[in-house]
Amino acid sequence: MAQPLPEPRTDRELAWDILRDAGLLAQLAPSEARRGAQAKATLDEVSAALDAASGPELGELIIEMRGPKA
């Protein structure tokens, strides 16, 4: 009997593998992992809060902080 095909990998899983193989992923420190485990906000809640925030966008702030190109 033939073995079933493995589940296709998601783009996210492939990206994680590429970053890990390139040495660009680091393990969280235990304190960081605990802090992440305590987080209660959902992605939708964080996105809504950022959308509701007033002021310039992050990209605009970065460009302003860099100053004029010489």
MMTF fields as JSON, N, C-alpha, C and O atoms, coordinates in Angstrom:
{
  "mmtfVersion": "1.0.0",
  "mmtfProducer": "UNKNOWN",
  "numBonds": 279,
  "numAtoms": 280,
  "numGroups": 70,
  "numChains": 1,
  "numModels": 1,
  "chainsPerModel": [1],
  "groupsPerChain": [70],
  "chainIdList": ["A"],
  "bondAtomList": [4, 2, 8, 6, 12, 10, 16, 14, 20, 18, 24, 22, 28, 26, 32, 30, 36, 34, 40, 38, 44, 42, 48, 46, 52, 50, 56, 54, 60, 58, 64, 62, 68, 66, 72, 70, 76, 74, 80, 78, 84, 82, 88, 86, 92, 90, 96, 94, 100, 98, 104, 102, 108, 106, 112, 110, 116, 114, 120, 118, 124, 122, 128, 126, 132, 130, 136, 134, 140, 138, 144, 142, 148, 146, 152, 150, 156, 154, 160, 158, 164, 162, 168, 166, 172, 170, 176, 174, 180, 178, 184, 182, 188, 186, 192, 190, 196, 194, 200, 198, 204, 202, 208, 206, 212, 210, 216, 214, 220, 218, 224, 222, 228, 226, 232, 230, 236, 234, 240, 238, 244, 242, 248, 246, 252, 250, 256, 254, 260, 258, 264, 262, 268, 266, 272, 270, 276, 274],
  "bondOrderList": [1, 1, 1, 1, 1, 1, 1, 1, 1, 1, 1, 1, 1, 1, 1, 1, 1, 1, 1, 1, 1, 1, 1, 1, 1, 1, 1, 1, 1, 1, 1, 1, 1, 1, 1, 1, 1, 1, 1, 1, 1, 1, 1, 1, 1, 1, 1, 1, 1, 1, 1, 1, 1, 1, 1, 1, 1, 1, 1, 1, 1, 1, 1, 1, 1, 1, 1, 1, 1],
  "groupList": [{"groupName": "MET", "atomNameList": ["N", "CA", "C", "O"], "elementList": ["N", "C", "C", "O"], "formalChargeList": [0, 0, 0, 0], "bondAtomList": [1, 0, 2, 1, 3, 2], "bondOrderList": [1, 1, 2], "singleLetterCode": "M", "chemCompType": "L-PEPTIDE LINKING"}, {"groupName": "ALA", "atomNameList": ["N", "CA", "C", "O"], "elementList": ["N", "C", "C", "O"], "formalChargeList": [0, 0, 0, 0], "bondAtomList": [1, 0, 2, 1, 3, 2], "bondOrderList": [1, 1, 2], "singleLetterCode": "A", "chemCompType": "L-PEPTIDE LINKING"}, {"groupName": "GLN", "atomNameList": ["N", "CA", "C", "O"], "elementList": ["N", "C", "C", "O"], "formalChargeList": [0, 0, 0, 0], "bondAtomList": [1, 0, 2, 1, 3, 2], "bondOrderList": [1, 1, 2], "singleLetterCode": "Q", "chemCompType": "L-PEPTIDE LINKING"}, {"groupName": "PRO", "atomNameList": ["N", "CA", "C", "O"], "elementList": ["N", "C", "C", "O"], "formalChargeList": [0, 0, 0, 0], "bondAtomList": [1, 0, 2, 1, 3, 2], "bondOrderList": [1, 1, 2], "singleLetterCode": "P", "chemCompType": "L-PEPTIDE LINKING"}, {"groupName": "LEU", "atomNameList": ["N", "CA", "C", "O"], "elementList": ["N", "C", "C", "O"], "formalChargeList": [0, 0, 0, 0], "bondAtomList": [1, 0, 2, 1, 3, 2], "bondOrderList": [1, 1, 2], "singleLetterCode": "L", "chemCompType": "L-PEPTIDE LINKING"}, {"groupName": "GLU", "atomNameList": ["N", "CA", "C", "O"], "elementList": ["N", "C", "C", "O"], "formalChargeList": [0, 0, 0, 0], "bondAtomList": [1, 0, 2, 1, 3, 2], "bondOrderList": [1, 1, 2], "singleLetterCode": "E", "chemCompType": "L-PEPTIDE LINKING"}, {"groupName": "ARG", "atomNameList": ["N", "CA", "C", "O"], "elementList": ["N", "C", "C", "O"], "formalChargeList": [0, 0, 0, 0], "bondAtomList": [1, 0, 2, 1, 3, 2], "bondOrderList": [1, 1, 2], "singleLetterCode": "R", "chemCompType": "L-PEPTIDE LINKING"}, {"groupName": "THR", "atomNameList": ["N", "CA", "C", "O"], "elementList": ["N", "C", "C", "O"], "formalChargeList": [0, 0, 0, 0], "bondAtomList": [1, 0, 2, 1, 3, 2], "bondOrderList": [1, 1, 2], "singleLetterCode": "T", "chemCompType": "L-PEPTIDE LINKING"}, {"groupName": "ASP", "atomNameList": ["N", "CA", "C", "O"], "elementList": ["N", "C", "C", "O"], "formalChargeList": [0, 0, 0, 0], "bondAtomList": [1, 0, 2, 1, 3, 2], "bondOrderList": [1, 1, 2], "singleLetterCode": "D", "chemCompType": "L-PEPTIDE LINKING"}, {"groupName": "TRP", "atomNameList": ["N", "CA", "C", "O"], "elementList": ["N", "C", "C", "O"], "formalChargeList": [0, 0, 0, 0], "bondAtomList": [1, 0, 2, 1, 3, 2], "bondOrderList": [1, 1, 2], "singleLetterCode": "W", "chemCompType": "L-PEPTIDE LINKING"}, {"groupName": "ILE", "atomNameList": ["N", "CA", "C", "O"], "elementList": ["N", "C", "C", "O"], "formalChargeList": [0, 0, 0, 0], "bondAtomList": [1, 0, 2, 1, 3, 2], "bondOrderList": [1, 1, 2], "singleLetterCode": "I", "chemCompType": "L-PEPTIDE LINKING"}, {"groupName": "GLY", "atomNameList": ["N", "CA", "C", "O"], "elementList": ["N", "C", "C", "O"], "formalChargeList": [0, 0, 0, 0], "bondAtomList": [1, 0, 2, 1, 3, 2], "bondOrderList": [1, 1, 2], "singleLetterCode": "G", "chemCompType": "PEPTIDE LINKING"}, {"groupName": "SER", "atomNameList": ["N", "CA", "C", "O"], "elementList": ["N", "C", "C", "O"], "formalChargeList": [0, 0, 0, 0], "bondAtomList": [1, 0, 2, 1, 3, 2], "bondOrderList": [1, 1, 2], "singleLetterCode": "S", "chemCompType": "L-PEPTIDE LINKING"}, {"groupName": "LYS", "atomNameList": ["N", "CA", "C", "O"], "elementList": ["N", "C", "C", "O"], "formalChargeList": [0, 0, 0, 0], "bondAtomList": [1, 0, 2, 1, 3, 2], "bondOrderList": [1, 1, 2], "singleLetterCode": "K", "chemCompType": "L-PEPTIDE LINKING"}, {"groupName": "VAL", "atomNameList": ["N", "CA", "C", "O"], "elementList": ["N", "C", "C", "O"], "formalChargeList": [0, 0, 0, 0], "bondAtomList": [1, 0, 2, 1, 3, 2], "bondOrderList": [1, 1, 2], "singleLetterCode": "V", "chemCompType": "L-PEPTIDE LINKING"}],
  "groupTypeList": [0, 1, 2, 3, 4, 3, 5, 3, 6, 7, 8, 6, 5, 4, 1, 9, 8, 10, 4, 6, 8, 1, 11, 4, 4, 1, 2, 4, 1, 3, 12, 5, 1, 6, 6, 11, 1, 2, 1, 13, 1, 7, 4, 8, 5, 14, 12, 1, 1, 4, 8, 1, 1, 12, 11, 3, 5, 4, 11, 5, 4, 10, 10, 5, 0, 6, 11, 3, 13, 1],
  "groupIdList": [1, 2, 3, 4, 5, 6, 7, 8, 9, 10, 11, 12, 13, 14, 15, 16, 17, 18, 19, 20, 21, 22, 23, 24, 25, 26, 27, 28, 29, 30, 31, 32, 33, 34, 35, 36, 37, 38, 39, 40, 41, 42, 43, 44, 45, 46, 47, 48, 49, 50, 51, 52, 53, 54, 55, 56, 57, 58, 59, 60, 61, 62, 63, 64, 65, 66, 67, 68, 69, 70],
  "secStructList": [7, 7, 7, 7, 7, 7, 7, 7, 7, 7, 2, 2, 2, 2, 2, 2, 2, 2, 2, 2, 2, 6, 6, 7, 7, 7, 7, 7, 7, 2, 2, 2, 2, 2, 2, 2, 2, 2, 7, 7, 7, 7, 2, 2, 2, 2, 2, 2, 2, 2, 2, 2, 7, 7, 1, 7, 7, 2, 2, 2, 2, 2, 2, 2, 2, 2, 7, 7, 7, 7],
  "xCoordList": [0.849, 0.0, 0.892, 1.885, 0.542, 1.324, 1.118, 0.036, 2.181, 2.079, 1.36, 1.523, 0.564, -0.132, 0.877, 1.942, 0.523, 1.374, 1.392, 0.375, 2.53, 2.574, 1.734, 1.513, 1.28, 0.501, 1.37, 2.558, 0.799, 1.604, 1.999, 1.227, 3.206, 3.695, 3.163, 3.023, 2.871, 2.363, 3.528, 4.69, 3.201, 4.225, 4.94, 6.147, 4.189, 4.781, 5.817, 6.908, 5.468, 6.407, 7.667, 8.781, 7.479, 8.629, 9.513, 10.739, 8.887, 9.655, 10.454, 11.619, 9.835, 10.537, 11.745, 12.82, 11.575, 12.68, 13.818, 14.987, 13.481, 14.507, 15.266, 16.495, 14.536, 15.188, 16.046, 17.149, 15.552, 16.304, 17.591, 18.666, 17.469, 18.642, 19.681, 20.877, 19.235, 20.144, 20.719, 21.527, 20.31, 20.805, 20.189, 20.768, 19.001, 18.368, 17.249, 16.569, 17.057, 16.063, 16.79, 17.743, 16.339, 16.927, 15.849, 14.673, 16.257, 15.328, 15.018, 15.879, 13.795, 13.426, 14.104, 14.254, 14.503, 15.003, 13.819, 12.676, 14.068, 12.96, 12.05, 10.831, 12.628, 11.802, 10.928, 9.787, 11.455, 10.663, 9.521, 8.407, 9.804, 8.774, 7.656, 6.479, 8.023, 7.004, 6.161, 4.939, 6.811, 6.082, 5.116, 3.978, 5.562, 4.698, 3.524, 2.417, 3.75, 2.681, 1.623, 0.47, 2.013, 1.077, 0.257, -0.736, 0.664, -0.035, -1.457, -1.675, -2.402, -3.812, -4.434, -5.521, -3.774, -4.351, -4.31, -3.334, -5.366, -5.408, -4.827, -4.691, -4.493, -3.977, -4.996, -4.628, -6.272, -7.325, -7.399, -7.574, -7.269, -7.313, -6.131, -6.293, -4.95, -3.768, -3.879, -3.557, -4.333, -4.495, -5.495, -5.26, -6.61, -7.623, -7.058, -7.335, -6.277, -5.684, -4.701, -4.663, -3.921, -2.975, -3.701, -3.288, -4.778, -5.571, -6.2, -6.336, -6.585, -7.262, -6.283, -6.695, -4.999, -4.004, -3.886, -3.931, -3.733, -3.579, -2.099, -1.252, -1.806, -0.423, 0.125, -0.554, 1.357, 1.959, 2.219, 2.327, 2.315, 2.611, 4.077, 4.898, 4.395, 5.75, 6.766, 7.831, 6.444, 7.362, 7.672, 8.812, 6.666, 6.873, 7.782, 8.633, 7.604, 8.458, 9.911, 10.826, 10.113, 11.479, 12.139, 13.291, 11.423, 11.972, 12.3, 13.333, 11.434, 11.674, 12.897, 13.688, 13.05, 14.177, 15.506, 16.545, 15.476, 16.71, 17.23, 18.439, 16.322, 16.733, 16.99, 16.83, 17.389, 17.607, 18.797, 19.784, 18.668, 19.776, 20.852, 20.555, 22.079, 23.187, 23.7, 24.634],
  "yCoordList": [-1.187, 0.0, 1.247, 1.303, 2.221, 3.448, 4.317, 4.362, 4.999, 5.909, 7.179, 7.626, 7.76, 9.004, 10.131, 10.145, 11.066, 12.227, 13.119, 13.259, 13.717, 14.625, 15.862, 16.246, 16.465, 17.701, 18.768, 18.866, 19.569, 20.643, 21.66, 21.959, 22.178, 23.15, 24.523, 24.87, 25.29, 26.644, 27.572, 27.245, 28.725, 29.732, 30.14, 30.382, 30.214, 30.604, 29.568, 29.926, 28.291, 27.244, 27.274, 27.116, 27.476, 27.555, 28.754, 28.649, 29.89, 31.083, 30.834, 31.222, 30.191, 29.885, 28.996, 29.218, 27.988, 27.09, 27.839, 27.621, 28.717, 29.487, 30.382, 30.435, 31.086, 31.968, 31.182, 31.611, 30.03, 29.203, 28.697, 28.734, 28.223, 27.707, 28.797, 28.51, 30.041, 31.158, 31.708, 32.637, 31.143, 31.61, 32.921, 33.639, 33.24, 34.517, 34.394, 35.376, 33.211, 33.025, 32.707, 31.927, 33.305, 33.047, 32.499, 32.84, 31.66, 31.148, 32.261, 33.079, 32.277, 33.239, 32.874, 31.7, 33.895, 33.674, 33.231, 33.563, 32.495, 32.051, 33.196, 33.032, 34.345, 35.474, 35.979, 36.384, 35.957, 36.387, 35.407, 35.816, 34.13, 33.117, 33.252, 33.128, 33.505, 33.696, 34.924, 34.898, 35.997, 37.232, 36.995, 37.463, 36.279, 35.966, 35.094, 35.273, 34.157, 33.271, 34.026, 33.599, 35.15, 35.931, 36.908, 37.455, 37.128, 38.093, 37.614, 36.446, 38.497, 38.138, 38.775, 38.37, 39.762, 40.475, 39.598, 38.886, 39.657, 38.939, 39.837, 41.047, 39.238, 40.005, 41.041, 42.169, 40.669, 41.608, 42.794, 43.93, 42.546, 43.63, 44.579, 45.798, 44.02, 44.86, 45.661, 46.849, 45.016, 45.703, 46.846, 47.934, 46.604, 47.648, 48.809, 49.969, 48.515, 49.569, 50.411, 51.633, 49.772, 50.512, 51.353, 52.473, 50.811, 51.566, 52.802, 53.839, 52.692, 53.781, 54.844, 55.949, 54.513, 55.45, 56.657, 56.538, 57.815, 59.031, 59.347, 58.779, 60.237, 60.641, 60.028, 59.265, 60.368, 59.87, 58.364, 57.784, 57.755, 56.333, 56.099, 57.011, 54.882, 54.538, 54.855, 55.403, 54.517, 54.794, 56.266, 56.644, 57.101, 58.547, 59.025, 59.889, 58.467, 58.838, 58.458, 59.226, 57.283, 56.825, 57.738, 58.136, 58.07, 58.961, 60.323, 60.914, 60.811, 62.106, 62.059, 63.001, 60.958, 60.829, 60.693, 61.129, 60.094, 59.942, 61.288, 61.492, 62.194, 63.496, 63.441, 62.399, 64.578, 64.623, 63.759, 63.629, 63.174, 62.385, 63.334, 64.324, 63.022, 63.885, 63.479, 64.092],
  "zCoordList": [0.0, 0.0, 0.0, 0.725, -0.797, -0.899, 0.333, 0.919, 0.702, 1.842, 1.401, 0.265, 2.3, 1.935, 1.743, 2.361, 0.882, 0.646, 1.88, 2.559, 2.171, 3.328, 3.046, 1.897, 4.125, 4.004, 3.35, 3.657, 2.454, 1.855, 2.923, 3.834, 2.794, 3.765, 3.41, 2.237, 4.43, 4.213, 3.877, 4.121, 3.317, 3.039, 4.315, 4.312, 5.404, 6.691, 7.14, 7.585, 7.019, 7.421, 6.553, 7.054, 5.265, 4.362, 4.71, 4.699, 5.018, 5.387, 6.661, 6.748, 7.649, 8.899, 8.619, 9.176, 7.76, 7.436, 6.752, 7.07, 5.819, 5.102, 6.069, 6.037, 6.929, 7.908, 8.884, 9.224, 9.341, 10.282, 9.613, 10.213, 8.361, 7.656, 7.405, 7.348, 7.255, 7.026, 8.332, 8.309, 9.468, 10.76, 11.203, 12.018, 10.665, 10.985, 12.013, 12.312, 12.548, 13.608, 14.904, 14.925, 15.955, 17.264, 18.187, 18.059, 19.103, 20.096, 21.093, 21.417, 21.567, 22.596, 23.905, 24.243, 24.624, 25.972, 26.835, 26.519, 27.909, 28.754, 29.208, 29.258, 29.537, 29.977, 28.833, 29.059, 27.599, 26.445, 26.171, 25.843, 26.305, 26.085, 27.121, 26.784, 28.377, 29.423, 29.118, 29.266, 28.695, 28.38, 27.219, 27.252, 26.208, 25.076, 25.475, 24.967, 26.374, 26.828, 27.624, 27.689, 28.232, 29.035, 28.195, 28.675, 26.95, 26.091, 25.83, 25.509, 25.964, 25.799, 24.56, 24.149, 23.956, 22.816, 21.571, 21.331, 20.791, 19.529, 18.438, 18.619, 17.327, 16.199, 15.746, 15.42, 15.723, 15.326, 16.283, 15.843, 17.587, 18.576, 18.41, 18.473, 18.2, 18.028, 16.741, 16.714, 15.68, 14.401, 14.52, 13.994, 15.209, 15.397, 16.214, 15.907, 17.242, 18.067, 17.255, 17.4, 16.416, 15.584, 14.542, 14.241, 13.996, 13.021, 13.66, 13.01, 14.937, 15.623, 16.139, 16.491, 16.183, 16.711, 15.79, 14.566, 16.409, 15.619, 15.458, 16.147, 14.561, 14.341, 13.075, 12.388, 12.777, 11.544, 11.615, 12.695, 10.444, 10.383, 10.73, 10.64, 11.122, 11.534, 10.441, 10.723, 9.207, 8.108, 7.977, 7.705, 8.17, 8.098, 9.23, 9.021, 10.423, 11.553, 11.289, 11.586, 10.736, 10.456, 9.435, 9.61, 8.374, 7.353, 7.953, 7.637, 8.803, 9.457, 10.366, 10.4, 11.102, 12.026, 11.276, 11.772, 10.096, 9.314, 8.845, 8.731, 8.576, 8.072, 6.576, 5.939, 6.027, 4.579, 4.164, 4.888, 2.974, 2.446, 1.928, 1.259, 2.241, 1.824, 0.461, -0.055]
}
